[in-house]
């Protein structure tokens, strides 16, 4: 069995959409002939009975004493560089400590392959350095754009040059590039004239849905109970004004009211985000709930809601949130405000909901269809099953075996 060193800054017990791919590779690669050794950060603690998981120091501060340590110093420097637009977010603590730890792992284990997943930027930098030093084959994975439709909100003064050089260096040194969307793959293929970039979508882990089989929707009326699960703003900010305006106008016209419509948000939201809804007198139809872990959140969604709201990012064709794959598995119609995002193709190909553009008129028209029970929901389950993470891990394993 060949050994893969997987470098990722997102891994459990961190609770975010970024952990899905790394966790699925760790779980399902062994049945495909690979032993996965995880190198990640220590900012979120440890799992019970960890095996083949190494955790390097990072800049995340877990107690007050760390502010007065070298970690605190690096965190302050990184923050200042970002604030004054001199660099994109970096974790120099992780870069240093993970490189030291990787050297020990490589010297003690027979590492056959280095696999780095982006984001975050530091994982790519560390993996590239190790590949050059040890001449070990390199696979790089892009779950977001680095330069093309970049995940970064803005580039620092030096970063445009640095990131362009880094991306070219990564492409030239990678044996295989994996992306989670066709349009991002096309960018690498067309821009760098290569034939070793491949798409393997993100997906859902079917084991997380086992507990949902016996849960039933608890209402038998025609009221629309819609839910958005997750944050509104994290690495990228959504323009929520069209949604707010649509809800306000529809309520004023009597199309929606507390008698036939509710929109719930489950997650970590700012006071400003909540106030924007309250200021438009939407507090009788919009409700905010505290953040929940994924499984408990799924249970609540199946039991309490009959529609799912997906909100994409205007003008970003490559955007595919990992959330959409779990949505299509939840057996609820999706309202996708994501016209032009690649997410649109996934909802259409699985027939799991309807899509509209990001403007107020389009959103209002789709909400009106929903309250009038005119939404086409006819899921194609064989297409949904294509996004099973176990199947996708097998696809990645096959791509790796082909070049090894």
C-alpha positions as YAML, in Angstrom:
chain: A
units: angstrom
residues:
- id: 1
  name: UNK
  ca: [0.00, 0.00, 0.00]
- id: 2
  name: UNK
  ca: [1.45, 3.35, -1.06]
- id: 3
  name: UNK
  ca: [1.69, 6.26, 1.39]
- id: 4
  name: UNK
  ca: [0.22, 9.69, 0.67]
- id: 5
  name: UNK
  ca: [1.15, 12.74, 2.73]
- id: 6
  name: UNK
  ca: [-1.97, 14.94, 2.60]
- id: 7
  name: UNK
  ca: [-1.31, 18.56, 3.57]
- id: 8
  name: UNK
  ca: [-4.44, 20.47, 4.48]
- id: 9
  name: UNK
  ca: [-5.31, 23.26, 6.91]
- id: 10
  name: UNK
  ca: [-8.93, 22.12, 7.11]
- id: 11
  name: UNK
  ca: [-9.62, 18.86, 8.92]
- id: 12
  name: UNK
  ca: [-11.85, 17.71, 11.82]
- id: 13
  name: UNK
  ca: [-12.59, 18.61, 14.52]
- id: 14
  name: UNK
  ca: [-12.80, 21.90, 12.62]
- id: 15
  name: UNK
  ca: [-16.44, 22.32, 11.58]
- id: 16
  name: UNK
  ca: [-16.56, 23.87, 8.11]
- id: 17
  name: UNK
  ca: [-17.30, 23.01, 4.50]
- id: 18
  name: UNK
  ca: [-13.56, 22.90, 3.81]
- id: 19
  name: UNK
  ca: [-12.97, 19.64, 5.69]
- id: 20
  name: UNK
  ca: [-15.07, 17.42, 3.42]
- id: 21
  name: UNK
  ca: [-12.56, 16.46, 0.72]
- id: 22
  name: UNK
  ca: [-9.65, 15.80, 3.06]
- id: 23
  name: UNK
  ca: [-11.80, 13.75, 5.40]
- id: 24
  name: UNK
  ca: [-13.19, 11.62, 2.56]
- id: 25
  name: UNK
  ca: [-9.68, 10.93, 1.23]
- id: 26
  name: UNK
  ca: [-8.57, 9.93, 4.71]
- id: 27
  name: UNK
  ca: [-11.60, 7.62, 5.13]
- id: 28
  name: UNK
  ca: [-11.87, 6.02, 1.69]
- id: 29
  name: UNK
  ca: [-8.37, 6.02, 0.16]
- id: 30
  name: UNK
  ca: [-7.26, 2.87, 2.05]
- id: 31
  name: UNK
  ca: [-9.84, 0.71, 0.22]
- id: 32
  name: UNK
  ca: [-8.31, 2.02, -3.02]
- id: 33
  name: UNK
  ca: [-4.73, 1.03, -2.18]
- id: 34
  name: UNK
  ca: [-3.43, 4.17, -0.45]
- id: 35
  name: UNK
  ca: [-2.53, 4.89, 3.16]
- id: 36
  name: UNK
  ca: [-3.21, 8.57, 3.92]
- id: 37
  name: UNK
  ca: [-1.10, 10.47, 6.45]
- id: 38
  name: UNK
  ca: [-2.65, 13.81, 7.37]
- id: 39
  name: UNK
  ca: [-0.57, 16.91, 8.07]
- id: 40
  name: UNK
  ca: [-2.83, 19.68, 9.34]
- id: 41
  name: UNK
  ca: [-3.04, 22.48, 11.90]
- id: 42
  name: UNK
  ca: [-3.62, 22.16, 15.64]
- id: 43
  name: UNK
  ca: [-5.96, 25.12, 16.06]
- id: 44
  name: UNK
  ca: [-9.13, 23.11, 16.68]
- id: 45
  name: UNK
  ca: [-7.87, 20.37, 18.99]
- id: 46
  name: UNK
  ca: [-7.73, 16.64, 18.29]
- id: 47
  name: UNK
  ca: [-10.01, 13.74, 17.42]
- id: 48
  name: UNK
  ca: [-10.41, 10.77, 19.72]
- id: 49
  name: UNK
  ca: [-7.91, 7.99, 19.00]
- id: 50
  name: UNK
  ca: [-6.17, 9.79, 16.15]
- id: 51
  name: UNK
  ca: [-4.18, 7.63, 13.76]
- id: 52
  name: UNK
  ca: [-1.86, 8.90, 11.01]
- id: 53
  name: UNK
  ca: [-2.76, 12.51, 11.82]
- id: 54
  name: UNK
  ca: [-0.01, 15.02, 12.58]
- id: 55
  name: UNK
  ca: [-0.85, 18.51, 13.76]
- id: 56
  name: UNK
  ca: [1.47, 21.47, 13.29]
- id: 57
  name: UNK
  ca: [1.36, 24.74, 15.20]
- id: 58
  name: UNK
  ca: [-0.66, 27.50, 13.55]
- id: 59
  name: UNK
  ca: [-1.54, 31.12, 14.17]
- id: 60
  name: UNK
  ca: [-4.97, 30.40, 15.66]
- id: 61
  name: UNK
  ca: [-4.88, 31.66, 19.25]
- id: 62
  name: UNK
  ca: [-6.52, 29.29, 21.73]
- id: 63
  name: UNK
  ca: [-5.63, 31.04, 24.99]
- id: 64
  name: UNK
  ca: [-4.50, 34.48, 26.18]
- id: 65
  name: UNK
  ca: [-0.92, 33.40, 26.92]
- id: 66
  name: UNK
  ca: [-0.30, 32.67, 23.24]
- id: 67
  name: UNK
  ca: [-0.66, 36.36, 22.39]
- id: 68
  name: UNK
  ca: [2.67, 36.93, 24.17]
- id: 69
  name: UNK
  ca: [4.47, 34.08, 22.40]
- id: 70
  name: UNK
  ca: [6.14, 33.80, 19.00]
- id: 71
  name: UNK
  ca: [2.79, 32.60, 17.63]
- id: 72
  name: UNK
  ca: [1.15, 35.84, 18.77]
- id: 73
  name: UNK
  ca: [3.93, 37.84, 17.14]
- id: 74
  name: UNK
  ca: [3.48, 36.07, 13.79]
- id: 75
  name: UNK
  ca: [-0.29, 36.53, 13.99]
- id: 76
  name: UNK
  ca: [0.05, 40.27, 14.54]
- id: 77
  name: UNK
  ca: [2.56, 40.64, 11.69]
- id: 78
  name: UNK
  ca: [0.32, 38.65, 9.33]
- id: 79
  name: UNK
  ca: [-2.69, 40.75, 10.28]
- id: 80
  name: UNK
  ca: [-0.84, 44.03, 9.73]
- id: 81
  name: UNK
  ca: [0.44, 42.89, 6.33]
- id: 82
  name: UNK
  ca: [-3.11, 41.99, 5.30]
- id: 83
  name: UNK
  ca: [-4.70, 45.19, 6.67]
- id: 84
  name: UNK
  ca: [-2.24, 47.36, 4.75]
- id: 85
  name: UNK
  ca: [-2.74, 45.24, 1.60]
- id: 86
  name: UNK
  ca: [0.84, 44.05, 1.48]
- id: 87
  name: UNK
  ca: [-0.08, 40.37, 1.34]
- id: 88
  name: UNK
  ca: [-2.96, 37.92, 1.21]
- id: 89
  name: UNK
  ca: [-3.67, 35.96, 4.42]
- id: 90
  name: UNK
  ca: [-0.72, 33.77, 5.39]
- id: 91
  name: UNK
  ca: [0.03, 31.59, 8.36]
- id: 92
  name: UNK
  ca: [3.80, 31.77, 8.75]
- id: 93
  name: UNK
  ca: [3.60, 29.74, 11.97]
- id: 94
  name: UNK
  ca: [1.99, 26.85, 10.10]
- id: 95
  name: UNK
  ca: [4.40, 27.14, 7.19]
- id: 96
  name: UNK
  ca: [7.41, 26.82, 9.49]
- id: 97
  name: UNK
  ca: [6.10, 24.17, 11.90]
- id: 98
  name: UNK
  ca: [4.44, 22.00, 9.24]
- id: 99
  name: UNK
  ca: [7.62, 21.98, 7.14]
- id: 100
  name: UNK
  ca: [9.65, 20.83, 10.16]
- id: 101
  name: UNK
  ca: [7.07, 18.18, 10.96]
- id: 102
  name: UNK
  ca: [6.86, 17.03, 7.33]
- id: 103
  name: UNK
  ca: [10.63, 16.54, 7.22]
- id: 104
  name: UNK
  ca: [10.35, 14.13, 10.14]
- id: 105
  name: UNK
  ca: [7.40, 12.29, 8.57]
- id: 106
  name: UNK
  ca: [9.17, 11.88, 5.22]
- id: 107
  name: UNK
  ca: [12.34, 10.65, 6.91]
- id: 108
  name: UNK
  ca: [10.44, 8.07, 8.97]
- id: 109
  name: UNK
  ca: [7.76, 6.99, 6.48]
- id: 110
  name: UNK
  ca: [8.05, 5.82, 2.91]
- id: 111
  name: UNK
  ca: [6.08, 8.67, 1.34]
- id: 112
  name: UNK
  ca: [5.15, 7.96, -2.28]
- id: 113
  name: UNK
  ca: [3.10, 11.08, -2.97]
- id: 114
  name: UNK
  ca: [2.43, 14.56, -1.61]
- id: 115
  name: UNK
  ca: [-1.14, 15.81, -1.95]
- id: 116
  name: UNK
  ca: [-1.89, 19.48, -1.17]
- id: 117
  name: UNK
  ca: [-5.36, 21.01, -1.13]
- id: 118
  name: UNK
  ca: [-6.19, 24.70, -1.57]
- id: 119
  name: UNK
  ca: [-7.41, 26.64, 0.30]
- id: 120
  name: UNK
  ca: [-5.35, 27.49, 2.22]
- id: 121
  name: UNK
  ca: [-2.39, 29.09, 0.50]
- id: 122
  name: UNK
  ca: [0.13, 27.81, 3.05]
- id: 123
  name: UNK
  ca: [-0.60, 24.17, 2.21]
- id: 124
  name: UNK
  ca: [0.44, 24.77, -1.39]
- id: 125
  name: UNK
  ca: [3.60, 26.62, -0.38]
- id: 126
  name: UNK
  ca: [4.70, 23.88, 2.02]
- id: 127
  name: UNK
  ca: [3.90, 21.06, -0.43]
- id: 128
  name: UNK
  ca: [5.80, 22.73, -3.26]
- id: 129
  name: UNK
  ca: [8.84, 23.19, -1.05]
- id: 130
  name: UNK
  ca: [8.79, 19.53, 0.01]
- id: 131
  name: UNK
  ca: [8.32, 18.31, -3.56]
- id: 132
  name: UNK
  ca: [11.37, 20.22, -4.73]
- id: 133
  name: UNK
  ca: [13.48, 19.05, -1.81]
- id: 134
  name: UNK
  ca: [12.62, 15.34, -1.90]
- id: 135
  name: UNK
  ca: [11.55, 14.90, -5.56]
- id: 136
  name: UNK
  ca: [8.35, 13.18, -4.43]
- id: 137
  name: UNK
  ca: [5.43, 13.29, -6.92]
- id: 138
  name: UNK
  ca: [2.97, 16.11, -6.26]
- id: 139
  name: UNK
  ca: [-0.81, 16.35, -6.60]
- id: 140
  name: UNK
  ca: [-2.41, 19.75, -6.07]
- id: 141
  name: UNK
  ca: [-6.10, 20.28, -5.59]
- id: 142
  name: UNK
  ca: [-8.00, 23.54, -6.08]
- id: 143
  name: UNK
  ca: [-11.37, 23.86, -4.40]
- id: 144
  name: UNK
  ca: [-11.34, 27.59, -5.19]
- id: 145
  name: UNK
  ca: [-9.52, 29.84, -7.61]
- id: 146
  name: UNK
  ca: [-6.08, 31.14, -6.69]
- id: 147
  name: UNK
  ca: [-5.78, 33.72, -9.49]
- id: 148
  name: UNK
  ca: [-8.84, 33.02, -11.64]
- id: 149
  name: UNK
  ca: [-11.97, 34.18, -9.77]
- id: 150
  name: UNK
  ca: [-9.75, 34.25, -6.73]
- id: 151
  name: UNK
  ca: [-10.96, 33.37, -3.26]
- id: 152
  name: UNK
  ca: [-9.05, 36.41, -2.00]
- id: 153
  name: UNK
  ca: [-11.11, 39.58, -1.73]
- id: 154
  name: UNK
  ca: [-8.22, 41.76, -2.86]
- id: 155
  name: UNK
  ca: [-4.57, 41.39, -3.77]
- id: 156
  name: UNK
  ca: [-1.78, 43.07, -1.89]
- id: 157
  name: UNK
  ca: [0.79, 45.27, -3.61]
- id: 158
  name: UNK
  ca: [3.25, 42.40, -3.98]
- id: 159
  name: UNK
  ca: [0.81, 39.53, -4.19]
- id: 160
  name: UNK
  ca: [-0.26, 39.79, -7.81]
- id: 161
  name: UNK
  ca: [3.31, 39.01, -8.86]
- id: 162
  name: UNK
  ca: [3.86, 36.46, -6.10]
- id: 163
  name: UNK
  ca: [0.64, 34.50, -6.67]
- id: 164
  name: UNK
  ca: [1.09, 34.47, -10.44]
- id: 165
  name: UNK
  ca: [4.59, 33.04, -9.99]
- id: 166
  name: UNK
  ca: [3.41, 30.58, -7.35]
- id: 167
  name: UNK
  ca: [0.55, 29.26, -9.48]
- id: 168
  name: UNK
  ca: [2.81, 28.75, -12.49]
- id: 169
  name: UNK
  ca: [5.38, 27.03, -10.27]
- id: 170
  name: UNK
  ca: [2.70, 24.72, -8.88]
- id: 171
  name: UNK
  ca: [1.35, 23.86, -12.33]
- id: 172
  name: UNK
  ca: [4.85, 23.13, -13.66]
- id: 173
  name: UNK
  ca: [5.74, 20.90, -10.71]
- id: 174
  name: UNK
  ca: [2.47, 19.01, -10.28]
- id: 175
  name: UNK
  ca: [2.01, 15.54, -11.72]
- id: 176
  name: UNK
  ca: [-1.75, 15.96, -11.41]
- id: 177
  name: UNK
  ca: [-4.08, 18.90, -10.78]
- id: 178
  name: UNK
  ca: [-7.56, 18.22, -9.45]
- id: 179
  name: UNK
  ca: [-10.32, 20.84, -9.30]
- id: 180
  name: UNK
  ca: [-13.89, 20.63, -8.04]
- id: 181
  name: UNK
  ca: [-15.47, 22.21, -11.12]
- id: 182
  name: UNK
  ca: [-15.29, 22.03, -14.91]
- id: 183
  name: UNK
  ca: [-14.75, 25.75, -15.43]
- id: 184
  name: UNK
  ca: [-11.75, 25.85, -13.11]
- id: 185
  name: UNK
  ca: [-10.31, 22.82, -14.89]
- id: 186
  name: UNK
  ca: [-10.79, 24.59, -18.23]
- id: 187
  name: UNK
  ca: [-8.87, 27.57, -16.85]
- id: 188
  name: UNK
  ca: [-5.81, 25.44, -16.06]
- id: 189
  name: UNK
  ca: [-6.05, 23.45, -19.29]
- id: 190
  name: UNK
  ca: [-6.45, 26.48, -21.55]
- id: 191
  name: UNK
  ca: [-4.23, 28.96, -19.73]
- id: 192
  name: UNK
  ca: [-1.27, 26.63, -19.16]
- id: 193
  name: UNK
  ca: [-1.79, 24.28, -22.13]
- id: 194
  name: UNK
  ca: [-1.68, 21.12, -19.99]
- id: 195
  name: UNK
  ca: [-3.55, 17.82, -20.12]
- id: 196
  name: UNK
  ca: [-3.21, 16.73, -16.49]
- id: 197
  name: UNK
  ca: [-5.92, 18.90, -14.92]
- id: 198
  name: UNK
  ca: [-9.08, 16.95, -14.08]
- id: 199
  name: UNK
  ca: [-12.43, 17.64, -12.43]
- id: 200
  name: UNK
  ca: [-13.58, 15.61, -9.46]
- id: 201
  name: UNK
  ca: [-16.51, 17.39, -7.88]
- id: 202
  name: UNK
  ca: [-17.05, 17.81, -4.18]
- id: 203
  name: UNK
  ca: [-19.86, 15.72, -2.77]
- id: 204
  name: UNK
  ca: [-21.77, 14.30, 0.15]
- id: 205
  name: UNK
  ca: [-20.83, 11.51, 2.52]
- id: 206
  name: UNK
  ca: [-23.75, 9.10, 2.49]
- id: 207
  name: UNK
  ca: [-22.89, 7.87, 6.00]
- id: 208
  name: UNK
  ca: [-23.99, 11.28, 7.32]
- id: 209
  name: UNK
  ca: [-27.51, 10.69, 6.02]
- id: 210
  name: UNK
  ca: [-28.13, 7.30, 7.64]
- id: 211
  name: UNK
  ca: [-29.71, 8.84, 10.74]
- id: 212
  name: UNK
  ca: [-32.21, 10.79, 8.62]
- id: 213
  name: UNK
  ca: [-34.03, 7.81, 7.10]
- id: 214
  name: UNK
  ca: [-36.69, 7.57, 9.81]
- id: 215
  name: UNK
  ca: [-37.25, 11.30, 10.27]
- id: 216
  name: UNK
  ca: [-40.39, 12.74, 8.64]
- id: 217
  name: UNK
  ca: [-41.48, 16.28, 7.86]
- id: 218
  name: UNK
  ca: [-43.79, 17.14, 10.74]
- id: 219
  name: UNK
  ca: [-46.29, 19.48, 9.02]
- id: 220
  name: UNK
  ca: [-49.18, 18.63, 6.70]
- id: 221
  name: UNK
  ca: [-50.19, 22.12, 5.59]
- id: 222
  name: UNK
  ca: [-49.20, 24.10, 2.48]
- id: 223
  name: UNK
  ca: [-47.05, 26.68, 4.25]
- id: 224
  name: UNK
  ca: [-43.59, 27.28, 2.77]
- id: 225
  name: UNK
  ca: [-40.91, 26.76, 5.39]
- id: 226
  name: UNK
  ca: [-37.56, 27.53, 3.79]
- id: 227
  name: UNK
  ca: [-34.11, 27.27, 5.38]
- id: 228
  name: UNK
  ca: [-30.61, 28.53, 4.65]
- id: 229
  name: UNK
  ca: [-27.96, 26.43, 6.42]
- id: 230
  name: UNK
  ca: [-24.56, 28.03, 7.03]
- id: 231
  name: UNK
  ca: [-23.00, 31.47, 6.99]
- id: 232
  name: UNK
  ca: [-23.99, 34.31, 4.74]
- id: 233
  name: UNK
  ca: [-20.46, 35.70, 4.65]
- id: 234
  name: UNK
  ca: [-17.18, 33.90, 5.27]
- id: 235
  name: UNK
  ca: [-14.37, 33.97, 2.72]
- id: 236
  name: UNK
  ca: [-16.67, 35.76, 0.28]
- id: 237
  name: UNK
  ca: [-19.47, 38.21, 0.94]
- id: 238
  name: UNK
  ca: [-22.91, 37.84, -0.61]
- id: 239
  name: UNK
  ca: [-24.95, 40.85, -1.72]
- id: 240
  name: UNK
  ca: [-28.16, 40.21, 0.21]
- id: 241
  name: UNK
  ca: [-29.94, 43.40, -0.85]
- id: 242
  name: UNK
  ca: [-31.86, 41.82, -3.78]
- id: 243
  name: UNK
  ca: [-33.20, 39.10, -1.47]
- id: 244
  name: UNK
  ca: [-34.19, 41.62, 1.19]
- id: 245
  name: UNK
  ca: [-35.89, 43.86, -1.35]
- id: 246
  name: UNK
  ca: [-37.74, 40.91, -2.89]
- id: 247
  name: UNK
  ca: [-39.08, 39.73, 0.45]
- id: 248
  name: UNK
  ca: [-40.13, 43.24, 1.44]
- id: 249
  name: UNK
  ca: [-41.94, 43.91, -1.85]
- id: 250
  name: UNK
  ca: [-43.69, 40.54, -1.86]
- id: 251
  name: UNK
  ca: [-44.82, 41.04, 1.70]
- id: 252
  name: UNK
  ca: [-46.14, 44.54, 0.96]
- id: 253
  name: UNK
  ca: [-48.09, 43.15, -2.02]
- id: 254
  name: UNK
  ca: [-49.58, 40.38, 0.10]
- id: 255
  name: UNK
  ca: [-47.94, 37.59, -1.93]
- id: 256
  name: UNK
  ca: [-46.18, 36.29, 1.18]
- id: 257
  name: UNK
  ca: [-47.08, 36.67, 4.82]
- id: 258
  name: UNK
  ca: [-46.59, 34.90, 8.10]
- id: 259
  name: UNK
  ca: [-49.57, 32.73, 7.14]
- id: 260
  name: UNK
  ca: [-47.96, 31.14, 4.09]
- id: 261
  name: UNK
  ca: [-44.20, 31.73, 4.31]
- id: 262
  name: UNK
  ca: [-41.21, 31.48, 6.66]
- id: 263
  name: UNK
  ca: [-37.49, 31.81, 5.93]
- id: 264
  name: UNK
  ca: [-35.10, 30.46, 8.56]
- id: 265
  name: UNK
  ca: [-31.33, 30.85, 8.87]
- id: 266
  name: UNK
  ca: [-29.26, 28.33, 10.83]
- id: 267
  name: UNK
  ca: [-25.69, 29.40, 11.49]
- id: 268
  name: UNK
  ca: [-23.37, 32.06, 12.82]
- id: 269
  name: UNK
  ca: [-24.71, 35.48, 11.80]
- id: 270
  name: UNK
  ca: [-23.63, 39.00, 12.63]
- id: 271
  name: UNK
  ca: [-25.88, 41.54, 14.29]
- id: 272
  name: UNK
  ca: [-25.69, 43.62, 11.12]
- id: 273
  name: UNK
  ca: [-26.98, 40.73, 8.99]
- id: 274
  name: UNK
  ca: [-29.91, 40.20, 11.35]
- id: 275
  name: UNK
  ca: [-30.66, 43.92, 11.62]
- id: 276
  name: UNK
  ca: [-30.92, 44.24, 7.82]
- id: 277
  name: UNK
  ca: [-33.95, 41.93, 7.90]
- id: 278
  name: UNK
  ca: [-35.51, 43.58, 10.93]
- id: 279
  name: UNK
  ca: [-35.18, 47.07, 9.44]
- id: 280
  name: UNK
  ca: [-37.42, 46.03, 6.53]
- id: 281
  name: UNK
  ca: [-40.06, 44.69, 8.91]
- id: 282
  name: UNK
  ca: [-39.36, 41.08, 7.97]
- id: 283
  name: UNK
  ca: [-39.02, 39.77, 11.51]
- id: 284
  name: UNK
  ca: [-42.39, 37.96, 11.35]
- id: 285
  name: UNK
  ca: [-41.31, 35.83, 8.37]
- id: 286
  name: UNK
  ca: [-37.52, 35.51, 8.88]
- id: 287
  name: UNK
  ca: [-35.96, 33.71, 11.84]
- id: 288
  name: UNK
  ca: [-32.37, 33.15, 12.96]
- id: 289
  name: UNK
  ca: [-31.15, 30.06, 14.80]
- id: 290
  name: UNK
  ca: [-27.81, 29.37, 16.46]
- id: 291
  name: UNK
  ca: [-25.11, 27.43, 14.66]
- id: 292
  name: UNK
  ca: [-25.59, 23.65, 14.72]
- id: 293
  name: UNK
  ca: [-23.29, 20.78, 13.85]
- id: 294
  name: UNK
  ca: [-23.98, 19.21, 10.47]
- id: 295
  name: UNK
  ca: [-25.83, 16.07, 11.54]
- id: 296
  name: UNK
  ca: [-28.11, 17.85, 14.00]
- id: 297
  name: UNK
  ca: [-28.70, 20.53, 11.40]
- id: 298
  name: UNK
  ca: [-29.69, 17.91, 8.82]
- id: 299
  name: UNK
  ca: [-32.16, 16.37, 11.28]
- id: 300
  name: UNK
  ca: [-33.78, 19.73, 11.91]
- id: 301
  name: UNK
  ca: [-33.97, 20.47, 8.18]
- id: 302
  name: UNK
  ca: [-35.68, 17.16, 7.38]
- id: 303
  name: UNK
  ca: [-38.13, 17.55, 10.25]
- id: 304
  name: UNK
  ca: [-38.96, 21.28, 10.11]
- id: 305
  name: UNK
  ca: [-38.52, 22.57, 6.54]
- id: 306
  name: UNK
  ca: [-39.81, 21.82, 3.06]
- id: 307
  name: UNK
  ca: [-37.58, 24.10, 0.93]
- id: 308
  name: UNK
  ca: [-33.85, 24.84, 0.85]
- id: 309
  name: UNK
  ca: [-32.34, 28.22, -0.03]
- id: 310
  name: UNK
  ca: [-29.01, 28.26, -1.83]
- id: 311
  name: UNK
  ca: [-27.41, 31.67, -2.38]
- id: 312
  name: UNK
  ca: [-24.41, 31.84, -4.71]
- id: 313
  name: UNK
  ca: [-22.07, 34.64, -5.78]
- id: 314
  name: UNK
  ca: [-22.95, 36.97, -8.62]
- id: 315
  name: UNK
  ca: [-20.49, 36.99, -11.52]
- id: 316
  name: UNK
  ca: [-18.38, 34.06, -10.31]
- id: 317
  name: UNK
  ca: [-18.76, 31.22, -12.80]
- id: 318
  name: UNK
  ca: [-16.56, 28.72, -10.93]
- id: 319
  name: UNK
  ca: [-18.37, 28.96, -7.59]
- id: 320
  name: UNK
  ca: [-19.58, 25.59, -6.28]
- id: 321
  name: UNK
  ca: [-20.20, 25.54, -2.54]
- id: 322
  name: UNK
  ca: [-19.75, 22.14, -0.89]
- id: 323
  name: UNK
  ca: [-23.15, 22.77, 0.69]
- id: 324
  name: UNK
  ca: [-25.00, 22.19, -2.59]
- id: 325
  name: UNK
  ca: [-24.10, 18.48, -2.67]
- id: 326
  name: UNK
  ca: [-25.60, 17.93, 0.75]
- id: 327
  name: UNK
  ca: [-28.65, 19.93, -0.31]
- id: 328
  name: UNK
  ca: [-29.34, 17.67, -3.30]
- id: 329
  name: UNK
  ca: [-29.18, 14.63, -1.00]
- id: 330
  name: UNK
  ca: [-31.69, 16.04, 1.53]
- id: 331
  name: UNK
  ca: [-34.73, 15.35, -0.69]
- id: 332
  name: UNK
  ca: [-36.07, 18.88, -0.50]
- id: 333
  name: UNK
  ca: [-36.60, 21.27, -3.43]
- id: 334
  name: UNK
  ca: [-33.84, 23.87, -3.74]
- id: 335
  name: UNK
  ca: [-34.35, 27.52, -4.50]
- id: 336
  name: UNK
  ca: [-31.02, 28.41, -6.12]
- id: 337
  name: UNK
  ca: [-30.14, 32.07, -6.46]
- id: 338
  name: UNK
  ca: [-27.08, 31.20, -8.52]
- id: 339
  name: UNK
  ca: [-27.61, 31.96, -12.21]
- id: 340
  name: UNK
  ca: [-24.23, 31.80, -13.98]
- id: 341
  name: UNK
  ca: [-22.48, 29.89, -11.17]
- id: 342
  name: UNK
  ca: [-21.48, 26.33, -11.99]
- id: 343
  name: UNK
  ca: [-23.81, 25.31, -9.16]
- id: 344
  name: UNK
  ca: [-26.61, 26.03, -11.61]
- id: 345
  name: UNK
  ca: [-25.53, 23.01, -13.70]
- id: 346
  name: UNK
  ca: [-25.59, 20.68, -10.69]
- id: 347
  name: UNK
  ca: [-29.12, 21.66, -9.65]
- id: 348
  name: UNK
  ca: [-30.31, 21.39, -13.27]
- id: 349
  name: UNK
  ca: [-28.63, 18.05, -13.97]
- id: 350
  name: UNK
  ca: [-30.11, 16.49, -10.83]
- id: 351
  name: UNK
  ca: [-33.50, 18.26, -11.22]
- id: 352
  name: UNK
  ca: [-33.47, 19.09, -7.52]
- id: 353
  name: UNK
  ca: [-34.88, 22.60, -7.72]
- id: 354
  name: UNK
  ca: [-35.15, 25.79, -9.68]
- id: 355
  name: UNK
  ca: [-32.65, 28.55, -10.39]
- id: 356
  name: UNK
  ca: [-32.97, 32.30, -10.72]
- id: 357
  name: UNK
  ca: [-30.68, 35.25, -11.31]
- id: 358
  name: UNK
  ca: [-29.43, 37.59, -8.59]
- id: 359
  name: UNK
  ca: [-31.71, 40.55, -9.32]
- id: 360
  name: UNK
  ca: [-34.77, 41.46, -7.31]
- id: 361
  name: UNK
  ca: [-37.24, 40.75, -10.14]
- id: 362
  name: UNK
  ca: [-35.96, 37.20, -10.75]
- id: 363
  name: UNK
  ca: [-35.93, 36.38, -7.04]
- id: 364
  name: UNK
  ca: [-39.48, 37.69, -6.60]
- id: 365
  name: UNK
  ca: [-40.72, 35.60, -9.51]
- id: 366
  name: UNK
  ca: [-39.21, 32.42, -8.08]
- id: 367
  name: UNK
  ca: [-40.58, 33.07, -4.58]
- id: 368
  name: UNK
  ca: [-44.00, 33.61, -6.14]
- id: 369
  name: UNK
  ca: [-43.75, 30.24, -7.91]
- id: 370
  name: UNK
  ca: [-42.85, 28.59, -4.62]
- id: 371
  name: UNK
  ca: [-45.79, 29.96, -2.62]
- id: 372
  name: UNK
  ca: [-48.09, 29.02, -5.53]
- id: 373
  name: UNK
  ca: [-46.70, 25.46, -5.47]
- id: 374
  name: UNK
  ca: [-45.47, 25.68, -9.08]
- id: 375
  name: UNK
  ca: [-41.87, 24.51, -8.56]
- id: 376
  name: UNK
  ca: [-40.62, 21.58, -10.67]
- id: 377
  name: UNK
  ca: [-38.94, 19.08, -8.35]
- id: 378
  name: UNK
  ca: [-38.29, 15.68, -9.94]
- id: 379
  name: UNK
  ca: [-34.89, 14.47, -8.65]
- id: 380
  name: UNK
  ca: [-32.81, 12.12, -10.79]
- id: 381
  name: UNK
  ca: [-31.31, 9.87, -8.13]
- id: 382
  name: UNK
  ca: [-28.72, 8.21, -10.37]
- id: 383
  name: UNK
  ca: [-27.31, 11.68, -11.11]
- id: 384
  name: UNK
  ca: [-27.37, 12.60, -7.43]
- id: 385
  name: UNK
  ca: [-25.40, 9.44, -6.62]
- id: 386
  name: UNK
  ca: [-22.56, 10.64, -8.86]
- id: 387
  name: UNK
  ca: [-21.65, 13.07, -6.06]
- id: 388
  name: UNK
  ca: [-21.07, 10.37, -3.43]
- id: 389
  name: UNK
  ca: [-17.67, 11.09, -1.82]
- id: 390
  name: UNK
  ca: [-16.74, 7.41, -1.69]
- id: 391
  name: UNK
  ca: [-17.18, 7.18, -5.45]
- id: 392
  name: UNK
  ca: [-15.25, 10.41, -5.98]
- id: 393
  name: UNK
  ca: [-12.35, 9.13, -3.85]
- id: 394
  name: UNK
  ca: [-12.17, 6.11, -6.12]
- id: 395
  name: UNK
  ca: [-11.99, 8.46, -9.13]
- id: 396
  name: UNK
  ca: [-9.11, 10.39, -7.55]
- id: 397
  name: UNK
  ca: [-7.33, 7.14, -6.69]
- id: 398
  name: UNK
  ca: [-7.61, 6.00, -10.31]
- id: 399
  name: UNK
  ca: [-6.14, 9.29, -11.57]
- id: 400
  name: UNK
  ca: [-3.20, 8.93, -9.17]
- id: 401
  name: UNK
  ca: [-2.58, 5.28, -10.09]
- id: 402
  name: UNK
  ca: [-2.51, 6.20, -13.77]
- id: 403
  name: UNK
  ca: [0.51, 8.51, -13.41]
- id: 404
  name: UNK
  ca: [2.26, 6.56, -10.65]
...
